[in-house]
Amino acid sequence: MPDAEDVRRIALSLPDTAEKVAWNMPTFRVAGKMFATLPEEETSIAVRCPKEERDELTLAEPGKFWIADHEAGFAWVRVRLGVLEDEAELHDILADSWRQAAPPRLLDAYPELGRPAG
């Protein structure tokens, strides 16, 4: 089961990513734009997710994904680390969020990471 250190290692392995403490928790940013947070209990992460997809995820897998009250109006979803299958699933989730925040120059420079849908 992935943990907070896996989140940190994987997030920081993505191009042009930096860690910055905000709201008393680690946040991960690509080119200065936040794509993931690691709340204080470090048992979950918050990542970017289009609202339509977020709603589908939370309905399909409520034990894994949920929407925090203060993030309901934003395109973010919470992910419980303890129920992820493995580090590959965590990597996919973080990379998808990274793609949504990354500027076009990085998406073009790293085509193996793909472009976000939509």
Backbone torsions as a table, in degrees:
resi	resn	phi	psi	omega
1	MET	NA	127.9	179.6
2	PRO	-64.8	151.2	178.2
3	ASP	-130.0	-172.5	-176.1
4	ALA	-60.1	-37.3	179.2
5	GLU	-67.8	-34.5	175.5
6	ASP	-65.8	-41.0	177.0
7	VAL	-57.7	-50.7	-178.1
8	ARG	-60.0	-49.1	-178.0
9	ARG	-61.8	-46.5	-178.3
10	ILE	-68.5	-46.3	-179.7
11	ALA	-58.8	-45.2	-177.5
12	LEU	-72.9	-12.8	176.1
13	SER	-80.5	-14.4	179.1
14	LEU	-77.5	144.0	-174.1
15	PRO	-54.8	138.5	173.7
16	ASP	56.0	33.4	-179.6
17	THR	-100.2	141.0	177.0
18	ALA	-134.8	154.0	176.0
19	GLU	-101.1	136.8	178.2
20	LYS	-142.5	132.8	177.1
21	VAL	-79.5	127.8	176.2
22	ALA	-144.7	142.4	-177.5
23	TRP	54.7	34.6	179.2
24	ASN	62.4	27.9	176.9
25	MET	-145.1	156.2	176.1
26	PRO	-68.3	135.8	171.8
27	THR	-125.2	152.5	-179.1
28	PHE	-120.1	132.1	-172.8
29	ARG	-130.8	141.9	173.8
30	VAL	-110.1	124.3	-178.2
31	ALA	50.3	36.7	177.1
32	GLY	85.9	-4.8	-177.0
33	LYS	-104.7	124.8	-174.4
34	MET	-66.9	135.0	175.6
35	PHE	-127.8	-10.5	177.7
36	ALA	-157.8	149.3	173.6
37	THR	-131.0	154.1	178.1
38	LEU	-122.8	90.9	-177.4
39	PRO	-55.8	160.8	-170.4
40	GLU	-52.7	-33.3	-179.5
41	GLU	-76.4	-15.4	176.3
42	GLU	56.1	30.5	175.3
43	THR	-107.6	-2.5	179.4
44	SER	-147.9	168.5	172.4
45	ILE	-130.5	158.4	171.1
46	ALA	-114.4	132.5	-178.8
47	VAL	-135.0	158.1	175.3
48	ARG	-66.3	141.2	178.5
49	CYS	-161.1	123.9	177.6
50	PRO	-53.1	140.9	-173.9
51	LYS	-54.9	-39.1	-179.3
52	GLU	-63.4	-45.7	178.9
53	GLU	-66.9	-39.3	-179.6
54	ARG	-58.9	-45.1	-179.5
55	ASP	-64.2	-40.0	177.5
56	GLU	-63.6	-44.2	-179.6
57	LEU	-62.0	-45.7	-177.0
58	THR	-67.7	-30.7	176.5
59	LEU	-75.8	-40.7	-177.3
60	ALA	-73.8	-38.2	-176.2
61	GLU	-136.7	68.4	-177.0
62	PRO	-64.4	-20.0	176.5
63	GLY	-76.6	-17.6	-178.0
64	LYS	-106.1	-41.1	-174.7
65	PHE	-119.2	141.9	173.4
66	TRP	-154.2	166.7	-179.1
67	ILE	-111.6	121.0	175.9
68	ALA	-71.5	143.1	-177.0
69	ASP	-51.9	-45.5	-175.9
70	HIS	-74.5	-6.8	178.4
71	GLU	-109.0	3.5	-174.6
72	ALA	-58.1	-33.8	-178.3
73	GLY	-85.1	0.0	-175.9
74	PHE	-118.3	163.4	-178.8
75	ALA	-86.4	64.1	179.4
76	TRP	-133.1	152.1	175.6
77	VAL	-138.4	150.5	175.5
78	ARG	-95.9	147.4	-179.7
79	VAL	-130.4	125.2	177.0
80	ARG	-78.9	118.3	-177.9
81	LEU	-63.8	-36.1	-174.4
82	GLY	-65.9	-14.5	-179.5
83	VAL	-109.5	1.8	176.6
84	LEU	-69.8	145.4	-177.0
85	GLU	-65.5	-45.3	-175.7
86	ASP	-168.1	-176.6	-180.0
87	GLU	-66.1	-28.1	178.8
88	ALA	-64.1	-40.5	178.0
89	GLU	-66.4	-42.2	176.9
90	LEU	-60.4	-44.6	178.6
91	HIS	-58.5	-45.3	-179.6
92	ASP	-60.6	-42.0	-179.5
93	ILE	-66.0	-46.7	179.9
94	LEU	-66.3	-41.4	179.6
95	ALA	-64.6	-38.0	178.0
96	ASP	-63.6	-43.0	178.2
97	SER	-65.8	-41.3	177.5
98	TRP	-57.0	-45.5	-179.7
99	ARG	-59.4	-35.1	-178.7
100	GLN	-71.7	-23.7	-178.9
101	ALA	-101.2	-22.4	-174.2
102	ALA	-68.5	142.6	176.6
103	PRO	-72.7	158.2	-178.9
104	PRO	-52.5	-35.5	-178.6
105	ARG	-61.5	-35.7	178.0
106	LEU	-76.6	-38.3	177.3
107	LEU	-62.1	-38.2	177.8
108	ASP	-70.9	-36.6	-177.8
109	ALA	-74.7	-22.6	-178.0
110	TYR	-127.1	65.9	-176.4
111	PRO	-61.2	-22.7	179.2
112	GLU	-65.4	-20.0	177.2
113	LEU	-86.4	-11.1	176.2
114	GLY	73.3	177.2	177.2
115	ARG	-111.9	149.8	178.0
116	PRO	-66.7	149.5	177.1
117	ALA	-69.1	150.9	175.1
118	GLY	95.8	NA	NA
